[in-house]
Amino acid sequence: MEHVAKLASQKAVVIFSVSSCCMCHTVKRLFCNLGVNSSIYELDELPNGLEMEKALSKIHGLNPPVPAVFIGGKLVGTTDKIMTLHLSGNLVPLLKDAGALWL
């Protein structure tokens, strides 16, 4: 879990993903379209990805635990939470506060 927390705190937006997951793709595209330069970790392509996936599952208790989005080093959630924030107009201010957006 420490490794996940360390990675999550290294950039304003960090996404833990699985390359074949359509929900992960949707979240990654959303951030890209907003102009956010996210750090993306494809767990299925990392040697320790399975351990990281288990740690993420413990952190937020969801299975599957991806996409797991961290903004400003804090876990925001998975697709449903990100989309809820976006549709309510609260995602962009959160990204600005974290330093992921400047405009």
MOPAC internal coordinates of N, CA, C and O (Angstrom, degrees):
PM7 1SCF
backbone

  N    0.0000 0     0.00 0     0.00 0    0    0    0
  C    1.4543 1     0.00 0     0.00 0    1    0    0
  C    1.5282 1   111.25 1     0.00 0    2    1    0
  O    1.2310 1   120.61 1   148.64 1    3    2    1
  N    1.3112 1   116.43 1   -31.36 1    3    2    1
  C    1.4639 1   119.89 1  -179.99 1    5    3    2
  C    1.5241 1   111.21 1   -63.70 1    6    5    3
  O    1.2310 1   120.85 1   142.50 1    7    6    5
  N    1.3281 1   115.98 1   -37.50 1    7    6    5
  C    1.4660 1   120.04 1   179.71 1    9    7    6
  C    1.5322 1   110.51 1   -64.67 1   10    9    7
  O    1.2310 1   120.38 1   137.91 1   11   10    9
  N    1.3125 1   116.88 1   -42.09 1   11   10    9
  C    1.4731 1   121.47 1   178.19 1   13   11   10
  C    1.5243 1   109.27 1   -63.15 1   14   13   11
  O    1.2310 1   120.09 1   133.60 1   15   14   13
  N    1.3168 1   117.43 1   -46.40 1   15   14   13
  C    1.4683 1   121.11 1  -179.74 1   17   15   14
  C    1.5250 1   111.03 1   -62.43 1   18   17   15
  O    1.2310 1   120.20 1   141.12 1   19   18   17
  N    1.3168 1   117.23 1   -38.88 1   19   18   17
  C    1.4640 1   120.93 1   178.99 1   21   19   18
  C    1.5256 1   110.67 1   -64.23 1   22   21   19
  O    1.2310 1   120.58 1   133.26 1   23   22   21
  N    1.3329 1   116.50 1   -46.74 1   23   22   21
  C    1.4675 1   120.41 1   178.76 1   25   23   22
  C    1.5275 1   111.08 1   -63.17 1   26   25   23
  O    1.2310 1   120.76 1   140.06 1   27   26   25
  N    1.3261 1   116.16 1   -39.94 1   27   26   25
  C    1.4685 1   121.30 1  -177.09 1   29   27   26
  C    1.5195 1   112.44 1   -66.27 1   30   29   27
  O    1.2310 1   120.27 1   156.30 1   31   30   29
  N    1.3091 1   117.09 1   -23.70 1   31   30   29
  C    1.4628 1   120.06 1  -177.13 1   33   31   30
  C    1.5282 1   113.57 1   -95.12 1   34   33   31
  O    1.2310 1   119.97 1   178.40 1   35   34   33
  N    1.3283 1   117.66 1    -1.60 1   35   34   33
  C    1.4547 1   120.22 1  -174.43 1   37   35   34
  C    1.5249 1   114.31 1   -84.45 1   38   37   35
  O    1.2310 1   119.62 1   167.72 1   39   38   37
  N    1.3054 1   118.33 1   -12.28 1   39   38   37
  C    1.4589 1   120.88 1  -179.30 1   41   39   38
  C    1.5283 1   108.36 1  -147.04 1   42   41   39
  O    1.2310 1   120.24 1   -19.07 1   43   42   41
  N    1.3204 1   117.16 1   160.93 1   43   42   41
  C    1.4665 1   121.02 1  -177.11 1   45   43   42
  C    1.5250 1   112.19 1   -61.58 1   46   45   43
  O    1.2310 1   120.13 1   141.90 1   47   46   45
  N    1.3303 1   117.37 1   -38.10 1   47   46   45
  C    1.4653 1   121.16 1   178.23 1   49   47   46
  C    1.5211 1   108.65 1  -131.26 1   50   49   47
  O    1.2310 1   121.27 1   -54.76 1   51   50   49
  N    1.3190 1   115.17 1   125.24 1   51   50   49
  C    1.4602 1   121.74 1   178.26 1   53   51   50
  C    1.5184 1   107.88 1  -127.59 1   54   53   51
  O    1.2310 1   121.46 1   -48.82 1   55   54   53
  N    1.3382 1   114.80 1   131.18 1   55   54   53
  C    1.4624 1   120.71 1  -179.86 1   57   55   54
  C    1.5236 1   108.16 1  -121.56 1   58   57   55
  O    1.2310 1   120.99 1   -55.98 1   59   58   57
  N    1.3190 1   115.71 1   124.02 1   59   58   57
  C    1.4573 1   121.52 1   171.67 1   61   59   58
  C    1.5213 1   105.78 1   -97.04 1   62   61   59
  O    1.2310 1   120.91 1   -53.51 1   63   62   61
  N    1.3192 1   115.86 1   126.49 1   63   62   61
  C    1.4499 1   121.79 1  -167.97 1   65   63   62
  C    1.5249 1   110.48 1  -138.99 1   66   65   63
  O    1.2310 1   121.47 1    -8.58 1   67   66   65
  N    1.3240 1   114.79 1   171.42 1   67   66   65
  C    1.4548 1   123.05 1   168.50 1   69   67   66
  C    1.5167 1   105.53 1  -126.72 1   70   69   67
  O    1.2310 1   120.19 1   -50.44 1   71   70   69
  N    1.3153 1   117.25 1   129.56 1   71   70   69
  C    1.4620 1   121.28 1  -170.12 1   73   71   70
  C    1.5249 1   114.12 1   -60.67 1   74   73   71
  O    1.2310 1   119.27 1   154.21 1   75   74   73
  N    1.3184 1   119.00 1   -25.79 1   75   74   73
  C    1.4618 1   121.13 1  -178.04 1   77   75   74
  C    1.5297 1   113.64 1   -94.69 1   78   77   75
  O    1.2310 1   119.86 1  -175.96 1   79   78   77
  N    1.3208 1   117.88 1     4.04 1   79   78   77
  C    1.4658 1   122.27 1  -175.43 1   81   79   78
  C    1.5321 1   110.75 1   -89.57 1   82   81   79
  O    1.2310 1   120.53 1   -57.61 1   83   82   81
  N    1.3285 1   116.59 1   122.39 1   83   82   81
  C    1.4652 1   120.21 1  -178.84 1   85   83   82
  C    1.5320 1   112.05 1   -68.72 1   86   85   83
  O    1.2310 1   119.48 1   147.74 1   87   86   85
  N    1.3127 1   118.60 1   -32.26 1   87   86   85
  C    1.4622 1   121.06 1   177.81 1   89   87   86
  C    1.5273 1   110.36 1   -69.30 1   90   89   87
  O    1.2310 1   120.76 1   142.64 1   91   90   89
  N    1.3241 1   116.16 1   -37.36 1   91   90   89
  C    1.4655 1   120.38 1   175.92 1   93   91   90
  C    1.5228 1   109.67 1   -63.07 1   94   93   91
  O    1.2310 1   120.81 1   135.88 1   95   94   93
  N    1.3097 1   116.05 1   -44.12 1   95   94   93
  C    1.4649 1   120.59 1   179.10 1   97   95   94
  C    1.5264 1   110.61 1   -59.19 1   98   97   95
  O    1.2310 1   120.37 1   136.90 1   99   98   97
  N    1.3204 1   116.89 1   -43.10 1   99   98   97
  C    1.4623 1   121.74 1  -179.84 1  101   99   98
  C    1.5208 1   111.42 1   -60.34 1  102  101   99
  O    1.2310 1   120.32 1   134.15 1  103  102  101
  N    1.3188 1   117.00 1   -45.85 1  103  102  101
  C    1.4663 1   121.29 1  -179.56 1  105  103  102
  C    1.5257 1   110.78 1   -66.49 1  106  105  103
  O    1.2310 1   120.36 1   137.23 1  107  106  105
  N    1.3162 1   116.93 1   -42.77 1  107  106  105
  C    1.4678 1   120.00 1   179.01 1  109  107  106
  C    1.5258 1   110.79 1   -62.45 1  110  109  107
  O    1.2310 1   119.70 1   139.02 1  111  110  109
  N    1.3187 1   118.18 1   -40.98 1  111  110  109
  C    1.4678 1   121.82 1   178.78 1  113  111  110
  C    1.5298 1   110.81 1   -65.72 1  114  113  111
  O    1.2310 1   120.37 1   140.19 1  115  114  113
  N    1.3260 1   116.90 1   -39.81 1  115  114  113
  C    1.4625 1   120.05 1   178.47 1  117  115  114
  C    1.5240 1   110.42 1   -57.79 1  118  117  115
  O    1.2310 1   120.36 1   129.17 1  119  118  117
  N    1.3119 1   116.93 1   -50.83 1  119  118  117
  C    1.4607 1   120.04 1  -178.99 1  121  119  118
  C    1.5272 1   111.38 1   -64.44 1  122  121  119
  O    1.2310 1   120.39 1   141.32 1  123  122  121
  N    1.3019 1   116.86 1   -38.68 1  123  122  121
  C    1.4658 1   120.92 1   177.24 1  125  123  122
  C    1.5296 1   110.24 1   -62.19 1  126  125  123
  O    1.2310 1   120.26 1   134.55 1  127  126  125
  N    1.3246 1   117.11 1   -45.45 1  127  126  125
  C    1.4664 1   121.40 1   179.94 1  129  127  126
  C    1.5281 1   112.23 1   -66.15 1  130  129  127
  O    1.2310 1   120.26 1   152.79 1  131  130  129
  N    1.3192 1   117.11 1   -27.21 1  131  130  129
  C    1.4627 1   120.72 1   176.22 1  133  131  130
  C    1.5286 1   111.86 1   -78.88 1  134  133  131
  O    1.2310 1   120.37 1   170.03 1  135  134  133
  N    1.3248 1   116.89 1    -9.97 1  135  134  133
  C    1.4580 1   121.29 1  -179.84 1  137  135  134
  C    1.5154 1   114.01 1    88.59 1  138  137  135
  O    1.2310 1   120.68 1  -160.25 1  139  138  137
  N    1.3224 1   116.31 1    19.75 1  139  138  137
  C    1.4630 1   121.26 1  -179.43 1  141  139  138
  C    1.5248 1   109.22 1   -90.53 1  142  141  139
  O    1.2310 1   120.69 1   -48.18 1  143  142  141
  N    1.3121 1   116.29 1   131.82 1  143  142  141
  C    1.4595 1   122.22 1   177.13 1  145  143  142
  C    1.5300 1   107.85 1   -95.01 1  146  145  143
  O    1.2310 1   120.99 1   -91.06 1  147  146  145
  N    1.3086 1   115.72 1    88.94 1  147  146  145
  C    1.4616 1   121.97 1  -175.95 1  149  147  146
  C    1.5217 1   111.36 1   -85.53 1  150  149  147
  O    1.2310 1   121.07 1   -28.40 1  151  150  149
  N    1.3122 1   115.56 1   151.60 1  151  150  149
  C    1.4625 1   120.53 1   165.87 1  153  151  150
  C    1.5146 1   105.94 1   -88.31 1  154  153  151
  O    1.2310 1   120.83 1   -54.66 1  155  154  153
  N    1.3111 1   116.01 1   125.34 1  155  154  153
  C    1.4618 1   120.58 1  -177.45 1  157  155  154
  C    1.5159 1   108.57 1  -118.14 1  158  157  155
  O    1.2310 1   121.41 1   -52.37 1  159  158  157
  N    1.3229 1   114.92 1   127.63 1  159  158  157
  C    1.4580 1   121.72 1   177.54 1  161  159  158
  C    1.5161 1   108.20 1  -114.07 1  162  161  159
  O    1.2310 1   120.87 1   -69.65 1  163  162  161
  N    1.3369 1   115.94 1   110.35 1  163  162  161
  C    1.4564 1   122.00 1   177.92 1  165  163  162
  C    1.5265 1   107.49 1   -84.59 1  166  165  163
  O    1.2310 1   120.71 1   -76.15 1  167  166  165
  N    1.3063 1   116.25 1   103.85 1  167  166  165
  C    1.4626 1   120.91 1  -171.90 1  169  167  166
  C    1.5214 1   112.94 1   -64.21 1  170  169  167
  O    1.2310 1   120.22 1   150.07 1  171  170  169
  N    1.3325 1   117.18 1   -29.93 1  171  170  169
  C    1.4635 1   119.61 1   179.35 1  173  171  170
  C    1.5286 1   112.48 1   -75.73 1  174  173  171
  O    1.2310 1   120.06 1   172.90 1  175  174  173
  N    1.3185 1   117.49 1    -7.10 1  175  174  173
  C    1.4588 1   121.62 1   179.61 1  177  175  174
  C    1.5217 1   112.67 1  -110.17 1  178  177  175
  O    1.2310 1   120.11 1  -179.19 1  179  178  177
  N    1.3197 1   117.40 1     0.81 1  179  178  177
  C    1.4666 1   121.85 1  -179.11 1  181  179  178
  C    1.5219 1   110.07 1  -104.33 1  182  181  179
  O    1.2310 1   120.18 1   -37.56 1  183  182  181
  N    1.3308 1   117.26 1   142.44 1  183  182  181
  C    1.4678 1   119.55 1   179.89 1  185  183  182
  C    1.5271 1   113.28 1   -60.70 1  186  185  183
  O    1.2310 1   120.05 1   146.69 1  187  186  185
  N    1.3190 1   117.51 1   -33.31 1  187  186  185
  C    1.4702 1   121.06 1   179.67 1  189  187  186
  C    1.5371 1   111.29 1  -104.41 1  190  189  187
  O    1.2310 1   120.50 1  -158.47 1  191  190  189
  N    1.3147 1   116.64 1    21.53 1  191  190  189
  C    1.4622 1   121.60 1  -176.46 1  193  191  190
  C    1.5125 1   114.62 1   -61.59 1  194  193  191
  O    1.2310 1   120.10 1   141.94 1  195  194  193
  N    1.3256 1   117.41 1   -38.06 1  195  194  193
  C    1.4646 1   120.22 1  -179.96 1  197  195  194
  C    1.5250 1   111.00 1   -64.60 1  198  197  195
  O    1.2310 1   120.27 1   138.92 1  199  198  197
  N    1.3206 1   117.09 1   -41.08 1  199  198  197
  C    1.4652 1   120.39 1   177.82 1  201  199  198
  C    1.5284 1   110.32 1   -65.65 1  202  201  199
  O    1.2310 1   120.45 1   140.66 1  203  202  201
  N    1.3262 1   116.74 1   -39.34 1  203  202  201
  C    1.4605 1   120.59 1   178.49 1  205  203  202
  C    1.5286 1   110.41 1   -65.73 1  206  205  203
  O    1.2310 1   120.54 1   141.25 1  207  206  205
  N    1.3233 1   116.57 1   -38.75 1  207  206  205
  C    1.4660 1   120.36 1   178.02 1  209  207  206
  C    1.5246 1   110.79 1   -63.75 1  210  209  207
  O    1.2310 1   120.23 1   139.27 1  211  210  209
  N    1.3208 1   117.17 1   -40.73 1  211  210  209
  C    1.4656 1   121.14 1   177.26 1  213  211  210
  C    1.5277 1   110.63 1   -64.09 1  214  213  211
  O    1.2310 1   120.21 1   139.37 1  215  214  213
  N    1.3170 1   117.21 1   -40.63 1  215  214  213
  C    1.4693 1   121.18 1   178.72 1  217  215  214
  C    1.5259 1   110.33 1   -63.74 1  218  217  215
  O    1.2310 1   120.35 1   136.91 1  219  218  217
  N    1.3243 1   116.93 1   -43.09 1  219  218  217
  C    1.4673 1   120.51 1   178.13 1  221  219  218
  C    1.5220 1   111.19 1   -63.01 1  222  221  219
  O    1.2310 1   120.66 1   141.40 1  223  222  221
  N    1.3200 1   116.33 1   -38.60 1  223  222  221
  C    1.4623 1   120.37 1   177.88 1  225  223  222
  C    1.5285 1   110.99 1   -62.35 1  226  225  223
  O    1.2310 1   120.34 1   141.72 1  227  226  225
  N    1.3186 1   116.96 1   -38.28 1  227  226  225
  C    1.4632 1   121.13 1   177.34 1  229  227  226
  C    1.5261 1   111.28 1   -69.00 1  230  229  227
  O    1.2310 1   120.59 1   142.38 1  231  230  229
  N    1.3412 1   116.48 1   -37.62 1  231  230  229
  C    1.4558 1   120.58 1  -176.80 1  233  231  230
  C    1.5224 1   111.67 1   -64.44 1  234  233  231
  O    1.2310 1   120.12 1   132.66 1  235  234  233
  N    1.3444 1   117.37 1   -47.34 1  235  234  233
  C    1.4622 1   117.50 1  -176.85 1  237  235  234
  C    1.5174 1   114.18 1  -117.95 1  238  237  235
  O    1.2310 1   119.85 1  -174.17 1  239  238  237
  N    1.3150 1   117.90 1     5.83 1  239  238  237
  C    1.4522 1   121.53 1   169.42 1  241  239  238
  C    1.5164 1   116.03 1    66.86 1  242  241  239
  O    1.2310 1   119.52 1  -160.32 1  243  242  241
  N    1.3034 1   118.53 1    19.68 1  243  242  241
  C    1.4512 1   121.17 1   179.20 1  245  243  242
  C    1.5156 1   110.42 1  -109.08 1  246  245  243
  O    1.2310 1   121.12 1   -30.67 1  247  246  245
  N    1.3219 1   115.46 1   149.33 1  247  246  245
  C    1.4481 1   120.43 1   176.56 1  249  247  246
  C    1.5148 1   108.36 1  -136.26 1  250  249  247
  O    1.2310 1   118.05 1   -65.64 1  251  250  249
  N    1.3039 1   121.31 1   114.36 1  251  250  249
  C    1.4523 1   127.11 1     4.45 1  253  251  250
  C    1.5225 1   111.15 1   -76.18 1  254  253  251
  O    1.2310 1   120.67 1   -29.30 1  255  254  253
  N    1.3125 1   116.32 1   150.70 1  255  254  253
  C    1.4638 1   120.88 1  -176.00 1  257  255  254
  C    1.5288 1   114.77 1   -86.90 1  258  257  255
  O    1.2310 1   120.07 1  -170.66 1  259  258  257
  N    1.3232 1   117.48 1     9.34 1  259  258  257
  C    1.4618 1   120.69 1  -177.98 1  261  259  258
  C    1.5216 1   110.91 1  -119.64 1  262  261  259
  O    1.2310 1   119.59 1   -29.03 1  263  262  261
  N    1.3064 1   118.39 1   150.97 1  263  262  261
  C    1.4489 1   126.06 1    -1.13 1  265  263  262
  C    1.5239 1   110.82 1   -74.39 1  266  265  263
  O    1.2310 1   120.76 1   -40.05 1  267  266  265
  N    1.3026 1   116.15 1   139.95 1  267  266  265
  C    1.4615 1   121.96 1   174.77 1  269  267  266
  C    1.5183 1   106.75 1  -109.73 1  270  269  267
  O    1.2310 1   120.75 1   -62.16 1  271  270  269
  N    1.3205 1   116.17 1   117.84 1  271  270  269
  C    1.4561 1   121.56 1  -175.13 1  273  271  270
  C    1.5201 1   109.62 1  -109.54 1  274  273  271
  O    1.2310 1   121.40 1   -53.90 1  275  274  273
  N    1.3288 1   114.93 1   126.10 1  275  274  273
  C    1.4495 1   122.40 1   175.64 1  277  275  274
  C    1.5239 1   107.60 1  -112.32 1  278  277  275
  O    1.2310 1   120.70 1   -50.42 1  279  278  277
  N    1.3158 1   116.26 1   129.58 1  279  278  277
  C    1.4610 1   121.31 1   176.58 1  281  279  278
  C    1.5225 1   107.08 1  -123.54 1  282  281  279
  O    1.2310 1   121.25 1   -55.13 1  283  282  281
  N    1.3144 1   115.21 1   124.87 1  283  282  281
  C    1.4573 1   119.45 1  -176.82 1  285  283  282
  C    1.5124 1   112.77 1    62.63 1  286  285  283
  O    1.2310 1   120.40 1  -148.65 1  287  286  285
  N    1.3180 1   116.85 1    31.35 1  287  286  285
  C    1.4570 1   121.79 1   178.63 1  289  287  286
  C    1.5142 1   115.04 1    80.32 1  290  289  287
  O    1.2310 1   120.16 1   179.30 1  291  290  289
  N    1.3293 1   117.31 1    -0.70 1  291  290  289
  C    1.4655 1   120.94 1  -178.66 1  293  291  290
  C    1.5234 1   110.29 1  -112.03 1  294  293  291
  O    1.2310 1   121.11 1   -40.67 1  295  294  293
  N    1.3231 1   115.47 1   139.33 1  295  294  293
  C    1.4585 1   120.27 1   177.75 1  297  295  294
  C    1.5165 1   109.42 1   -66.81 1  298  297  295
  O    1.2310 1   120.88 1   -58.06 1  299  298  297
  N    1.3234 1   115.93 1   121.94 1  299  298  297
  C    1.4624 1   121.16 1   176.24 1  301  299  298
  C    1.5233 1   109.39 1   -94.22 1  302  301  299
  O    1.2310 1   120.23 1   138.50 1  303  302  301
  N    1.3198 1   117.17 1   -41.50 1  303  302  301
  C    1.4506 1   119.84 1   177.23 1  305  303  302
  C    1.5075 1   112.76 1   143.74 1  306  305  303
  O    1.2310 1   122.06 1    19.17 1  307  306  305
  N    1.3197 1   113.67 1  -160.83 1  307  306  305
  C    1.4553 1   121.35 1  -178.78 1  309  307  306
  C    1.5261 1   109.06 1  -103.22 1  310  309  307
  O    1.2310 1   120.63 1    17.03 1  311  310  309
  N    1.3025 1   116.40 1  -162.97 1  311  310  309
  C    1.4572 1   122.55 1  -172.66 1  313  311  310
  C    1.5253 1   113.12 1   -54.09 1  314  313  311
  O    1.2310 1   120.15 1   132.67 1  315  314  313
  N    1.3215 1   117.32 1   -47.33 1  315  314  313
  C    1.4725 1   119.36 1  -176.24 1  317  315  314
  C    1.5204 1   112.29 1   -61.34 1  318  317  315
  O    1.2310 1   119.89 1   139.48 1  319  318  317
  N    1.3189 1   117.82 1   -40.52 1  319  318  317
  C    1.4643 1   121.35 1   179.42 1  321  319  318
  C    1.5277 1   111.00 1   -68.59 1  322  321  319
  O    1.2310 1   120.44 1   137.48 1  323  322  321
  N    1.3249 1   116.76 1   -42.52 1  323  322  321
  C    1.4668 1   120.78 1   179.62 1  325  323  322
  C    1.5202 1   110.44 1   -63.75 1  326  325  323
  O    1.2310 1   120.08 1   134.69 1  327  326  325
  N    1.3200 1   117.45 1   -45.31 1  327  326  325
  C    1.4632 1   120.68 1  -179.42 1  329  327  326
  C    1.5288 1   111.42 1   -67.05 1  330  329  327
  O    1.2310 1   119.95 1   143.14 1  331  330  329
  N    1.3181 1   117.71 1   -36.86 1  331  330  329
  C    1.4636 1   121.09 1   176.53 1  333  331  330
  C    1.5249 1   110.36 1   -62.52 1  334  333  331
  O    1.2310 1   120.55 1   135.00 1  335  334  333
  N    1.3285 1   116.56 1   -45.00 1  335  334  333
  C    1.4606 1   120.37 1   177.51 1  337  335  334
  C    1.5226 1   111.25 1   -62.20 1  338  337  335
  O    1.2310 1   120.46 1   138.14 1  339  338  337
  N    1.3135 1   116.72 1   -41.86 1  339  338  337
  C    1.4701 1   120.97 1  -178.73 1  341  339  338
  C    1.5255 1   111.07 1   -65.55 1  342  341  339
  O    1.2310 1   120.23 1   132.28 1  343  342  341
  N    1.3181 1   117.16 1   -47.72 1  343  342  341
  C    1.4652 1   120.77 1  -177.55 1  345  343  342
  C    1.5283 1   112.67 1   -68.28 1  346  345  343
  O    1.2310 1   120.53 1   152.33 1  347  346  345
  N    1.3140 1   116.59 1   -27.67 1  347  346  345
  C    1.4686 1   119.83 1   178.41 1  349  347  346
  C    1.5273 1   112.64 1   -85.21 1  350  349  347
  O    1.2310 1   120.53 1   174.89 1  351  350  349
  N    1.3417 1   116.59 1    -5.11 1  351  350  349
  C    1.4638 1   120.29 1  -179.99 1  353  351  350
  C    1.5168 1   114.10 1    83.78 1  354  353  351
  O    1.2310 1   119.99 1  -168.44 1  355  354  353
  N    1.3159 1   117.62 1    11.56 1  355  354  353
  C    1.4627 1   121.08 1  -176.85 1  357  355  354
  C    1.5236 1   114.41 1   -98.36 1  358  357  355
  O    1.2310 1   120.02 1   171.16 1  359  358  357
  N    1.3335 1   117.57 1    -8.84 1  359  358  357
  C    1.4603 1   119.63 1  -177.75 1  361  359  358
  C    1.5269 1   111.60 1   -73.59 1  362  361  359
  O    1.2310 1   119.80 1   133.07 1  363  362  361
  N    1.3113 1   117.99 1   -46.93 1  363  362  361
  C    1.4652 1   120.93 1  -177.79 1  365  363  362
  C    1.5328 1   111.66 1   -60.29 1  366  365  363
  O    1.2310 1   118.78 1   133.70 1  367  366  365
  N    1.3385 1   119.94 1   -46.30 1  367  366  365
  C    1.4737 1   118.41 1   176.43 1  369  367  366
  C    1.5374 1   112.75 1   -60.54 1  370  369  367
  O    1.2310 1   120.37 1   143.27 1  371  370  369
  N    1.3214 1   116.90 1   -36.73 1  371  370  369
  C    1.4607 1   120.88 1   177.33 1  373  371  370
  C    1.5271 1   110.39 1   -63.52 1  374  373  371
  O    1.2310 1   120.65 1   138.53 1  375  374  373
  N    1.3262 1   116.36 1   -41.47 1  375  374  373
  C    1.4656 1   121.00 1   178.39 1  377  375  374
  C    1.5367 1   110.82 1   -67.06 1  378  377  375
  O    1.2310 1   119.98 1   141.67 1  379  378  377
  N    1.3178 1   117.65 1   -38.33 1  379  378  377
  C    1.4604 1   120.92 1   177.49 1  381  379  378
  C    1.5212 1   111.00 1   -64.53 1  382  381  379
  O    1.2310 1   120.57 1   136.86 1  383  382  381
  N    1.3141 1   116.52 1   -43.14 1  383  382  381
  C    1.4681 1   121.09 1   179.62 1  385  383  382
  C    1.5291 1   111.46 1   -62.14 1  386  385  383
  O    1.2310 1   120.75 1   146.83 1  387  386  385
  N    1.3451 1   116.16 1   -33.17 1  387  386  385
  C    1.4639 1   120.69 1  -179.27 1  389  387  386
  C    1.5282 1   112.43 1   -82.86 1  390  389  387
  O    1.2310 1   120.35 1   171.98 1  391  390  389
  N    1.3306 1   116.93 1    -8.02 1  391  390  389
  C    1.4452 1   120.62 1  -179.29 1  393  391  390
  C    1.5229 1   114.03 1    85.24 1  394  393  391
  O    1.2310 1   120.39 1  -163.79 1  395  394  393
  N    1.3307 1   116.87 1    16.21 1  395  394  393
  C    1.4661 1   121.06 1  -179.86 1  397  395  394
  C    1.5333 1   111.52 1   -87.30 1  398  397  395
  O    1.2310 1   120.21 1   159.67 1  399  398  397
  N    1.3130 1   117.19 1   -20.33 1  399  398  397
  C    1.4671 1   122.81 1   178.22 1  401  399  398
  C    1.5173 1   108.25 1  -132.51 1  402  401  399
  O    1.2310 1   120.96 1   -34.29 1  403  402  401
  N    1.3115 1   115.77 1   145.71 1  403  402  401
  C    1.4619 1   119.55 1  -179.98 1  405  403  402
  C    1.5119 1   112.68 1  -114.39 1  406  405  403
  O    1.2310 1   119.68 1   162.17 1  407  406  405
  N    1.3114 1   118.21 1   -17.83 1  407  406  405
  C    1.4690 1   120.88 1  -177.60 1  409  407  406
  C    1.5032 1   111.68 1  -104.70 1  410  409  407
  O    1.2310 1   120.10 1   180.00 1  411  410  409

